[in-house]
Protein backbone atom coordinates (compact mmCIF):
# COMPACT_ATOMS: atom_id res chain seq x y z
CA UNK A 1 0.00 0.00 0.00
CA UNK A 2 1.42 3.41 -0.94
CA UNK A 3 1.94 6.15 1.64
CA UNK A 4 -0.80 8.23 -0.02
CA UNK A 5 -3.25 5.32 0.07
CA UNK A 6 -2.40 4.56 3.71
CA UNK A 7 -3.00 8.15 4.73
CA UNK A 8 -6.22 8.38 2.73
CA UNK A 9 -7.46 5.26 4.53
CA UNK A 10 -6.49 6.73 7.91
CA UNK A 11 -8.35 9.96 7.15
CA UNK A 12 -11.42 8.05 6.04
CA UNK A 13 -11.37 5.93 9.20
CA UNK A 14 -11.10 9.01 11.40
CA UNK A 15 -14.02 10.63 9.58
CA UNK A 16 -16.09 7.47 10.16
CA UNK A 17 -15.18 7.55 13.86
CA UNK A 18 -16.08 11.23 14.09
CA UNK A 19 -19.40 10.72 12.32
CA UNK A 20 -20.31 7.87 14.67
CA UNK A 21 -19.61 10.01 17.73
CA UNK A 22 -20.89 13.36 16.42
CA UNK A 23 -17.47 14.96 16.24
CA UNK A 24 -16.93 17.45 13.47
CA UNK A 25 -13.76 17.01 11.43
CA UNK A 26 -12.07 19.68 9.39
CA UNK A 27 -9.37 18.04 7.29
CA UNK A 28 -6.82 20.40 5.78
CA UNK A 29 -3.76 19.96 3.61
CA UNK A 30 -0.67 21.31 5.31
CA UNK A 31 1.90 23.22 3.25
CA UNK A 32 4.67 21.05 4.69
CA UNK A 33 2.99 17.85 3.52
CA UNK A 34 0.05 17.50 1.11
CA UNK A 35 -1.32 14.62 3.16
CA UNK A 36 -0.95 16.02 6.67
CA UNK A 37 -4.41 16.37 8.15
CA UNK A 38 -5.58 18.36 11.14
CA UNK A 39 -8.89 18.04 12.91
CA UNK A 40 -10.87 20.32 15.18
CA UNK A 41 -13.43 18.67 17.47
CA UNK A 42 -16.28 21.06 18.16
CA UNK A 43 -17.68 19.02 21.01
CA UNK A 44 -16.14 16.44 23.21
CA UNK A 45 -17.36 12.87 23.09
CA UNK A 46 -17.45 10.24 25.79
CA UNK A 47 -18.15 6.55 25.83
CA UNK A 48 -21.09 5.30 27.88
CA UNK A 49 -19.79 4.39 31.31
CA UNK A 50 -19.79 0.60 31.61
CA UNK A 51 -17.80 -2.14 33.23
CA UNK A 52 -15.36 -3.99 31.02
CA UNK A 53 -17.07 -7.33 30.20
CA UNK A 54 -13.68 -9.06 30.24
CA UNK A 55 -12.75 -7.81 33.71
CA UNK A 56 -16.30 -8.42 34.96
CA UNK A 57 -15.90 -12.13 34.19
CA UNK A 58 -12.60 -12.23 36.04
CA UNK A 59 -10.63 -12.73 32.83
CA UNK A 60 -7.21 -11.09 32.35
CA UNK A 61 -7.43 -7.56 31.01
CA UNK A 62 -6.58 -5.84 28.75
CA UNK A 63 -7.51 -8.22 25.96
CA UNK A 64 -5.02 -8.70 23.11
CA UNK A 65 -6.64 -7.91 19.74
CA UNK A 66 -4.88 -9.61 16.85
CA UNK A 67 -6.31 -7.27 14.23
CA UNK A 68 -5.66 -3.80 12.88
CA UNK A 69 -9.24 -3.41 11.67
CA UNK A 70 -10.55 0.06 12.51
CA UNK A 71 -14.13 -1.13 12.87
CA UNK A 72 -13.19 -4.04 15.15
CA UNK A 73 -11.33 -1.63 17.41
CA UNK A 74 -14.29 0.73 17.39
CA UNK A 75 -16.71 -2.07 18.28
CA UNK A 76 -14.58 -3.21 21.23
CA UNK A 77 -14.43 0.38 22.46
CA UNK A 78 -18.21 0.61 22.22
CA UNK A 79 -18.43 -2.54 24.34
CA UNK A 80 -16.21 -1.00 26.99
CA UNK A 81 -13.51 -3.63 26.48
CA UNK A 82 -9.95 -2.56 27.24
CA UNK A 83 -7.57 -3.93 24.62
CA UNK A 84 -4.12 -3.74 23.10
CA UNK A 85 -3.54 -4.35 19.38
CA UNK A 86 -0.75 -6.72 18.39
CA UNK A 87 -0.66 -7.65 14.69
CA UNK A 88 1.22 -10.53 13.17
CA UNK A 89 0.02 -10.87 9.54
CA UNK A 90 -0.28 -14.22 7.81
CA UNK A 91 -0.61 -15.16 4.14
CA UNK A 92 -4.39 -15.52 4.07
CA UNK A 93 -4.54 -16.28 0.34
CA UNK A 94 -2.57 -19.48 0.84
CA UNK A 95 -4.93 -20.79 3.52
CA UNK A 96 -8.43 -22.19 3.45
CA UNK A 97 -10.62 -23.69 0.76
CA UNK A 98 -12.56 -21.05 -1.18
CA UNK A 99 -14.86 -23.78 -2.50
CA UNK A 100 -15.88 -24.85 1.02
CA UNK A 101 -18.49 -23.15 3.18
CA UNK A 102 -17.75 -19.52 4.07
CA UNK A 103 -18.20 -20.43 7.74
CA UNK A 104 -15.38 -22.97 7.50
CA UNK A 105 -13.18 -20.50 5.64
CA UNK A 106 -13.48 -17.63 8.14
CA UNK A 107 -12.92 -19.98 11.07
CA UNK A 108 -9.86 -21.49 9.38
CA UNK A 109 -8.36 -18.04 8.80
CA UNK A 110 -9.16 -16.70 12.28
CA UNK A 111 -7.66 -19.81 13.91
CA UNK A 112 -4.54 -19.53 11.74
CA UNK A 113 -4.15 -15.90 12.84
CA UNK A 114 -4.59 -17.00 16.45
CA UNK A 115 -2.03 -19.82 16.24
CA UNK A 116 0.56 -17.52 14.69
CA UNK A 117 0.03 -14.68 17.16
CA UNK A 118 -0.01 -16.93 20.24
CA UNK A 119 3.21 -18.61 19.10
CA UNK A 120 4.81 -15.18 18.80
CA UNK A 121 3.61 -14.15 22.27
CA UNK A 122 4.73 -17.37 23.96
CA UNK A 123 8.11 -17.18 22.22
CA UNK A 124 8.64 -13.72 23.69
CA UNK A 125 8.65 -11.93 20.35
CA UNK A 126 5.83 -9.58 21.40
CA UNK A 127 7.18 -8.54 24.80
CA UNK A 128 7.70 -4.91 23.76
CA UNK A 129 4.08 -4.65 22.60
CA UNK A 130 2.34 -6.32 25.52
CA UNK A 131 0.59 -3.89 27.88
CA UNK A 132 1.93 -3.52 31.39
CA UNK A 133 -0.03 -4.69 34.40
CA UNK A 134 0.55 -3.16 37.80
CA UNK A 135 3.86 -1.75 36.67
CA UNK A 136 5.15 -5.10 35.41
CA UNK A 137 5.59 -6.76 32.02
CA UNK A 138 4.24 -10.14 33.10
CA UNK A 139 3.03 -12.27 30.20
CA UNK A 140 1.80 -15.09 32.40
CA UNK A 141 -1.89 -14.78 31.49
CA UNK A 142 -3.64 -13.20 28.51
CA UNK A 143 -6.86 -13.32 26.52
CA UNK A 144 -6.35 -13.08 22.74
CA UNK A 145 -9.03 -12.35 20.12
CA UNK A 146 -8.79 -12.78 16.35
CA UNK A 147 -11.40 -12.74 13.60
CA UNK A 148 -12.06 -12.86 9.90
CA UNK A 149 -14.89 -11.95 7.54
CA UNK A 150 -16.01 -12.59 3.98
CA UNK A 151 -18.94 -11.40 1.89
CA UNK A 152 -21.11 -13.98 0.14
CA UNK A 153 -23.37 -13.15 -2.80
CA UNK A 154 -25.29 -15.60 -4.97
CA UNK A 155 -23.27 -18.47 -3.53
CA UNK A 156 -19.88 -16.91 -4.30
CA UNK A 157 -17.32 -15.80 -1.72
CA UNK A 158 -16.25 -12.25 -2.49
CA UNK A 159 -12.91 -10.96 -1.28
CA UNK A 160 -11.42 -7.50 -1.72
CA UNK A 161 -12.00 -6.27 -5.30
CA UNK A 162 -8.83 -6.19 -7.36
CA UNK A 163 -9.99 -3.29 -9.53
CA UNK A 164 -12.56 -0.51 -9.71
CA UNK A 165 -14.45 -2.45 -12.37
CA UNK A 166 -14.61 -5.53 -10.17
CA UNK A 167 -15.93 -3.38 -7.31
CA UNK A 168 -18.65 -2.06 -9.63
CA UNK A 169 -19.53 -5.60 -10.69
CA UNK A 170 -19.81 -6.68 -7.06
CA UNK A 171 -21.93 -3.73 -5.94
CA UNK A 172 -24.09 -3.87 -9.06
CA UNK A 173 -25.35 -7.33 -8.08
CA UNK A 174 -26.42 -6.34 -4.58
CA UNK A 175 -29.77 -4.82 -5.56
CA UNK A 176 -30.82 -8.09 -7.20
CA UNK A 177 -29.07 -10.54 -4.90
CA UNK A 178 -28.68 -9.47 -1.24
CA UNK A 179 -25.12 -10.02 0.03
CA UNK A 180 -24.36 -11.61 3.38
CA UNK A 181 -21.41 -11.10 5.69
CA UNK A 182 -19.95 -14.14 7.44
CA UNK A 183 -17.68 -13.27 10.33
CA UNK A 184 -15.74 -15.40 12.78
CA UNK A 185 -14.38 -14.73 16.24
CA UNK A 186 -11.82 -16.83 18.09
CA UNK A 187 -10.81 -16.16 21.71
CA UNK A 188 -7.98 -18.00 23.46
CA UNK A 189 -6.59 -18.03 26.99
CA UNK A 190 -2.85 -18.09 27.60
CA UNK A 191 -1.32 -20.19 29.14
CA UNK A 192 -4.11 -22.80 29.45
CA UNK A 193 -4.65 -22.96 25.69
CA UNK A 194 -8.42 -23.08 26.17
CA UNK A 195 -10.05 -21.70 23.02
CA UNK A 196 -13.61 -20.83 22.04
CA UNK A 197 -14.88 -19.87 18.60
CA UNK A 198 -18.01 -18.99 16.68
CA UNK A 199 -19.49 -17.49 13.53
CA UNK A 200 -22.13 -14.82 13.01
CA UNK A 201 -23.90 -13.85 9.79
CA UNK A 202 -25.96 -10.92 8.56
CA UNK A 203 -27.75 -10.21 5.28
CA UNK A 204 -27.99 -6.75 3.74
CA UNK A 205 -30.95 -5.78 1.57
CA UNK A 206 -30.48 -2.88 -0.83
CA UNK A 207 -33.08 -0.80 -2.64
CA UNK A 208 -33.73 -1.57 -6.31
CA UNK A 209 -32.52 1.93 -7.18
CA UNK A 210 -28.93 0.93 -6.39
CA UNK A 211 -26.62 1.49 -9.36
CA UNK A 212 -23.23 -0.12 -8.84
CA UNK A 213 -21.27 2.04 -11.29
CA UNK A 214 -22.64 5.32 -9.97
CA UNK A 215 -22.25 4.39 -6.31
CA UNK A 216 -18.65 3.21 -6.66
CA UNK A 217 -17.76 6.39 -8.56
CA UNK A 218 -19.30 8.47 -5.76
CA UNK A 219 -17.38 6.54 -3.13
CA UNK A 220 -14.10 6.92 -4.98
CA UNK A 221 -14.72 10.64 -5.40
CA UNK A 222 -14.95 10.84 -1.59
CA UNK A 223 -11.72 8.84 -1.14
CA UNK A 224 -13.58 5.92 0.44
CA UNK A 225 -11.25 2.87 0.55
CA UNK A 226 -13.69 0.60 -1.26
CA UNK A 227 -10.91 -1.60 -2.69
CA UNK A 228 -9.86 -2.45 0.87
CA UNK A 229 -13.27 -3.90 1.79
CA UNK A 230 -14.42 -7.46 1.18
CA UNK A 231 -16.95 -7.42 -1.62
CA UNK A 232 -16.55 -3.63 -1.88
CA UNK A 233 -19.18 -3.51 0.86
CA UNK A 234 -19.21 -0.33 2.98
CA UNK A 235 -22.58 -0.09 4.71
CA UNK A 236 -21.14 2.41 7.19
CA UNK A 237 -20.59 5.04 4.47
CA UNK A 238 -23.36 7.70 4.17
CA UNK A 239 -23.48 7.30 0.38
CA UNK A 240 -24.18 3.58 0.77
CA UNK A 241 -26.70 4.00 3.57
CA UNK A 242 -28.96 5.92 1.17
CA UNK A 243 -29.59 2.64 -0.63
CA UNK A 244 -30.03 0.39 2.41
CA UNK A 245 -33.43 -1.20 2.81
CA UNK A 246 -32.81 -3.36 5.88
CA UNK A 247 -30.24 -5.55 7.61
CA UNK A 248 -31.18 -9.03 8.74
CA UNK A 249 -28.78 -9.26 11.65
CA UNK A 250 -26.76 -6.62 13.49
CA UNK A 251 -24.75 -3.76 12.06
CA UNK A 252 -21.73 -4.64 14.20
CA UNK A 253 -21.75 -8.09 12.60
CA UNK A 254 -21.76 -6.47 9.16
CA UNK A 255 -18.86 -4.25 10.23
CA UNK A 256 -16.73 -7.24 11.18
CA UNK A 257 -17.32 -8.23 14.80
CA UNK A 258 -20.58 -9.33 16.40
CA UNK A 259 -20.91 -7.93 19.93
CA UNK A 260 -23.37 -10.68 20.79
CA UNK A 261 -20.91 -13.36 19.67
CA UNK A 262 -18.01 -11.79 21.58
CA UNK A 263 -20.01 -11.73 24.83
CA UNK A 264 -21.20 -15.31 24.29
CA UNK A 265 -17.65 -16.55 23.73
CA UNK A 266 -16.29 -14.66 26.74
CA UNK A 267 -18.95 -16.35 28.88
CA UNK A 268 -18.02 -19.75 27.44
CA UNK A 269 -14.33 -19.17 28.04
CA UNK A 270 -14.91 -18.03 31.62
CA UNK A 271 -17.02 -21.13 32.33
CA UNK A 272 -14.38 -23.47 30.88
CA UNK A 273 -11.64 -21.85 32.94
CA UNK A 274 -13.67 -22.34 36.11
CA UNK A 275 -14.51 -25.98 35.40
Secondary structure as the mmCIF struct_conf table of DSSP 4:
data_model
#
loop_
_struct_conf.conf_type_id
_struct_conf.id
_struct_conf.beg_label_comp_id
_struct_conf.beg_label_asym_id
_struct_conf.beg_label_seq_id
_struct_conf.end_label_comp_id
_struct_conf.end_label_asym_id
_struct_conf.end_label_seq_id
HELX_RH_AL_P HELX_RH_AL_P1 UNK A 3 UNK A 20
TURN_TY1_P TURN_TY1_P1 UNK A 21 UNK A 22
STRN STRN1 UNK A 30 UNK A 30
TURN_TY1_P TURN_TY1_P2 UNK A 31 UNK A 32
STRN STRN2 UNK A 33 UNK A 33
TURN_TY1_P TURN_TY1_P3 UNK A 34 UNK A 35
BEND BEND1 UNK A 42 UNK A 43
HELX_LH_PP_P HELX_LH_PP_P1 UNK A 47 UNK A 49
HELX_RH_AL_P HELX_RH_AL_P2 UNK A 53 UNK A 56
TURN_TY1_P TURN_TY1_P4 UNK A 57 UNK A 58
BEND BEND2 UNK A 61 UNK A 62
STRN STRN3 UNK A 63 UNK A 65
HELX_RH_AL_P HELX_RH_AL_P3 UNK A 70 UNK A 78
TURN_TY1_P TURN_TY1_P5 UNK A 79 UNK A 80
STRN STRN4 UNK A 83 UNK A 85
HELX_RH_3T_P HELX_RH_3T_P1 UNK A 92 UNK A 94
BEND BEND3 UNK A 95 UNK A 96
TURN_TY1_P TURN_TY1_P6 UNK A 98 UNK A 99
BEND BEND4 UNK A 100 UNK A 100
HELX_RH_AL_P HELX_RH_AL_P4 UNK A 102 UNK A 122
TURN_TY1_P TURN_TY1_P7 UNK A 123 UNK A 129
BEND BEND5 UNK A 130 UNK A 130
HELX_LH_PP_P HELX_LH_PP_P2 UNK A 131 UNK A 132
STRN STRN5 UNK A 133 UNK A 133
TURN_TY1_P TURN_TY1_P8 UNK A 134 UNK A 135
STRN STRN6 UNK A 136 UNK A 136
BEND BEND6 UNK A 140 UNK A 140
STRN STRN7 UNK A 142 UNK A 153
TURN_TY1_P TURN_TY1_P9 UNK A 154 UNK A 155
STRN STRN8 UNK A 156 UNK A 158
STRN STRN9 UNK A 160 UNK A 160
BEND BEND7 UNK A 162 UNK A 163
HELX_RH_AL_P HELX_RH_AL_P5 UNK A 164 UNK A 173
TURN_TY1_P TURN_TY1_P10 UNK A 174 UNK A 176
BEND BEND8 UNK A 177 UNK A 177
STRN STRN10 UNK A 179 UNK A 190
TURN_TY1_P TURN_TY1_P11 UNK A 191 UNK A 192
STRN STRN11 UNK A 195 UNK A 206
TURN_TY1_P TURN_TY1_P12 UNK A 208 UNK A 209
HELX_RH_AL_P HELX_RH_AL_P6 UNK A 212 UNK A 221
TURN_TY1_P TURN_TY1_P13 UNK A 222 UNK A 223
HELX_RH_3T_P HELX_RH_3T_P2 UNK A 226 UNK A 228
BEND BEND9 UNK A 229 UNK A 229
STRN STRN12 UNK A 230 UNK A 230
TURN_TY1_P TURN_TY1_P14 UNK A 231 UNK A 232
TURN_TY1_P TURN_TY1_P15 UNK A 235 UNK A 236
BEND BEND10 UNK A 237 UNK A 237
HELX_RH_AL_P HELX_RH_AL_P7 UNK A 238 UNK A 241
TURN_TY1_P TURN_TY1_P16 UNK A 242 UNK A 243
STRN STRN13 UNK A 244 UNK A 248
BEND BEND11 UNK A 249 UNK A 249
HELX_RH_AL_P HELX_RH_AL_P8 UNK A 251 UNK A 254
TURN_TY1_P TURN_TY1_P17 UNK A 255 UNK A 256
HELX_RH_AL_P HELX_RH_AL_P9 UNK A 259 UNK A 274
#
